[in-house]
Amino acid sequence: MQREIAATEETIRRLEAVEMPVRGEAREAPGEVWFQIGNAQFRLGRLDEAIVSWETCAKKSPKFAQVHVNLAVAYWKQGRFDEARKALARATELGFPVNPR
């Protein structure tokens, strides 16, 4: 139960950090939308599509650290180990606590 509470609180914290769009400027979805789309694609076993979505998120929201962790997992699953290491390094650089394992 504690794990679920902590996960929910983390999700709330991340969502609260998303900047609200300014009226009239919201022509494109924020990068975090692509993060969630990538998560759904990953869960459906559509790894290549998830990577494209997460890479889009990383471009649109360069300070959103968690996307780099997801990219690291996806790259690792594809055997793209150098890219996985770079993605983890970027997540760490942005302050995301990365499990060293």
Secondary structure by P-SEA (a helix, b strand, c coil): caaaaaaaaaaaaaaaabbbbcccccccccaaaaaaaaaaaaaacaaaaaaaaaaaaaaacccaaaaaaaaaaaaaaacaaaaaaaaaaaaaaaccccccc
